[in-house]
Amino acid sequence: MNILLIQHDPLDGPGAMLEWAKSRGHSVAFSLMSGEAPLPSLESVDFLVSLGGPMGAYEEDKHPWIATEKEYLRQAFVAGKKILGLCLGCQLLADALGGKAFRHTCKEFGWQPIEPTAVGGEWFGTEDIFKAFQWHGDTYTLPPGAVQLARNEAAEQQAFLLTGPAGNQVLGLQFHLEWTEQMAREALAEPGVAPPPSATVQTSEEILSDLSLFESAKNRFFLLLDRFTE
């Protein structure tokens, strides 16, 4: 399977997804969105992944490439491609397919609880609350026809599933299961990245206090990807 990873920021890469793709024998190509290089033909793509980033999915005036990527996502949806959106990618996907991305009233940063819905429990392997890494201040509304997979007290929309016109599945995750310990340490080392601590914002020390969470997130992500691509 040919996977295209659309990356928006050097600090927000594919993380554990590269390990998953290599272990399953898939090929991976990158496209860094900067408005300079064109996106590849969809004929060469089986599975499209839109990664995270600090910009807002509604900031087309500030980042003109956002409109380009949204149109590309719409074309991929109609063309029957599998699509996964992670954090910003989830918001871009929701906005492109008829929902709306917008600034939220609070930020989530660090390990936060995720509450699967009944349908989401089938995808995440549990209906129990689990923790996932978060780094966002935006949220979104569901695209028409989408099924909510998860929520929490901070943000009603945490994950969704949508079936395309060709039967292809589209998955959006507001949270990060792909982030590794190394990614977190590198990002947290950047000055001024952490929001002020709150009930939904952890300190750097809190984020790194239980490193087993990165491994459990990776395992959940691998199970999710295996099901999504079967």
N, C-alpha and C positions, 0 to 999 in steps of 0.2 A: 504494500500500500504506500502511496506517495503522500506524505504529509507536508503541508505548507504552514510554517509558523510565522505569523505576522507579529513583529516585535515593535513596540512603541518607545521603549526606554532601555538604555543599557543595563540598568539595575533590575529590570523586571523581565528576566528571561524565562525560558521554558523549564528550568530546574529539573525536577525528577522526570519530566516528560521525555527527555532525551534518553534516560536510562530505560524507560518503558519501551520506547520505539526501537532502540537497539536490541533489547532482549526479545522483542517480537519479530525482528527481521524487517522492520519498516524503514523506508528511506525518508530523510528529512531535508527540507530546504527552508531557508530563511528569507524573509523580506522585511527590511527595516523601513518603517514608514517615516519618510522625511519630506515627501513631496517631490523627490528628485527621480528615483528609479521607478519605472512602471511595475505594477503588479503582474505576475506571470499569468499566462493563459490558463483558464480554469480546466482546460482539457488535460493539463498535466497534473491536476490535483484530485486526490480522492478524499482527503480529510483536511479541512481547513481549521486552523486554530488561531484565534485572535487573543493575544496576551494582554497583560495589564499595563498600567502606566499612570502617571500623575495628572494627566490632562482630563478635562471633562468631555464626555461624549457629545455634548451640546456646543462645544467651543469651535465650531467651524470657522468663525471669523478670525480666531487666533491661530488655528491650525487647519488650513484649507484641505489638507490630506484626509481629515476626518470624513468629509463629504465623499471623497473618493473611496475610502474604505467602506463606508456604509453602502454605497452603490455596488461595490464588489461583493459584499455580503449578501445583498439582495439577489444579485445574479447567481451566486453560488447556491442560494436557497432554491431558486427556480430551477437551476441546473441539476438538482438532486444530489448535491454534495453533503457529506456529513460535516457539521460545523460545531465547534466548541468555542465558547467565549469565556474568558477568565477575568474577573474583576472589571477593568475598563472594557475588555472584550465582551463581557456579558452585557454591559450597558450599551455598547455600540450595537450589539446584535439585537437587543430588545428595541432600541430606538429605530434601527434600520427596518425592522419587520413589523412596525406599527404600534409599538409601545412608546414610552417617553422616558428619557433619562433626565435627571435634574438634581440640583444640589439638595442634599439631605439636611435635616435639622441637627444631626449629630455625626460624629466620626466614630469609626471602629478601627482599632489599631491593636494588633497583638492577637493572642489566642482567645477567641470568643465562642460562645455556645451556638450550635446550629441545631435547629429543631426540624427534623424531617416530617413531611406530611405522610399520609398513608401511602401514596404513590412514591414519594421520595424514599421511603424506607426500603422499597424494593431495589432502588438504584444505589443507595448508599450502604446497603447491607445491614441496616438497623433502623428501627423506628425510635431508638433511644437518642437522647441528646448527645452530640459529640462536639469536640472542639476543633476549630479550623483557624488558620492564620488569616487575619483581616488587615486591610490597609486601604480604607476608602472613606470619602466624605460625600459621595453621591449615591443615588439609588435610581430605581426605574419602576415603571408599571409594566405589567405583562403584555406581550404582543397578543393580538387576537388569536384565539385557538390554543394558546400555550397553557400548560398545566404547571401549577406551582409545586415545586419539589421540597422547598425548605423555607423557614422563616426564623426570626428570633425577636426578642423584645426591642432591639435597636432598629431593625429594618424588617418590614413585613416581607419583602421580596429578597430571598437569598439564593434561589436556584429555580430554573424552569426548564421544561422540555416542550418542544414543538415538533410536530411532524410536517414535513414539507409536501409539496404537491406530487412528488415522485416517491413518497413513502420514506424519504430520507429524514433522519432525526437531527434535531438541532438542540444543543444543550448549553445552558448558560449557568455559570457558577459565580456568584458575587465574591466568594471567598477563595482563598488560595490553598489547594491541596498539593500543588506542584512545588511550593517553596521549600528549599533545603536550608539546613543550618548555615551553610556557607553564604547563601544568598542573604539570609537575615543578618548575619554578622557584617557583611559588606555594606548592606543598606543602612544598618543602624550606626555604622561608623561615619556616615555622612553627617556633617554638622547641620543641626536645625531640622532634621527630618521628622522627629517625633512630635506629635501634637501634645498639648498640655494634658497630664494625666486626668482621667475621669473614670466613671463606672464602666465605660466601654473603650478606654484607652489605657494600655499597659505601659509601664516603663520598659526600657531596654533590659534591665535586670530581670524583670518578671517574664519577659518574652523568652529569655535564654535560661530560665531557671529549671525547666523540665525539657531536656532535649529529646526525650522519647516521643514527644508530640510530633516531631518532624517525621519520625519513622512510621508512626501510626497513620499520619496523614498520607504519606507516600503509599502505604499499603492500601488504604481506602481508595486512593486515586487510581492505582493500578487495577483494582477490581472494577472500578467504574469505567475506566477506559476499555478494559477487556469486554465488558458487557456492551458498551457503546459501539464498539467496532466489530462485534461478532457477526 
